[in-house]
Amino acid sequence: MGLPRAFVGFSSTDIHYFRLMKAWKANTRFDFNFADFQIEKAINSENEEYIKSLIRKRINMSGTFISLIGADTKNKHKFVRWEMEVALEKKCRIIGVNLNGSRVFDDLLCPPILKDKGAIFLPFSPTIIAYALENFQKEEKSNWYYGDSVYKELGYE
């Protein structure tokens, strides 16, 4: 089976978390890998429709949408929420990654658009994200999370 094809959506204030994911991928000490469908370099344009058309193409090439959920994600609508809408429209499997360490849907931080849409929610950590990339199947509704036994099996306390 090939690598999971994923687009990672995040607020600009959380870009360092995305860069850390890329570092995990590059580091052989981590068993963490995915086909990254993020746009490689900054788009030299202020044309919102043009930018969105490029992002839509990348999401459409992905089977998985990873949403990094930070302190201001819920309030970002122009691109962050729109990316989620595109991923849901395309019927991507959704992995919500809580930057606050929560293992479940966080009503205070997660954009309501992802609530009860069949996404799985987990903390920002290479082992559990890699596990979800390999094992989580798309669901139609509800909010999903792994039980303590999965975390224990993966070496979490």
Number of C-alpha atoms within 10 A of each C-alpha: 4 6 11 16 18 25 27 21 25 25 21 12 11 17 13 11 15 17 11 12 20 15 13 18 19 13 12 10 8 13 13 20 21 18 14 17 20 15 14 7 6 7 11 7 9 8 9 10 10 12 15 16 11 12 18 17 13 17 26 19 14 22 18 26 27 23 25 23 24 18 15 15 21 18 13 14 13 10 16 19 22 16 22 23 14 18 23 18 10 17 17 23 24 28 26 29 27 23 18 14 11 13 22 18 22 17 10 9 17 23 19 13 13 22 15 15 19 19 28 26 26 24 20 20 14 17 18 21 22 17 15 18 22 14 9 17 14 17 17 12 12 13 17 20 18 15 10 12 10 13 15 10 9 12 10 11 7
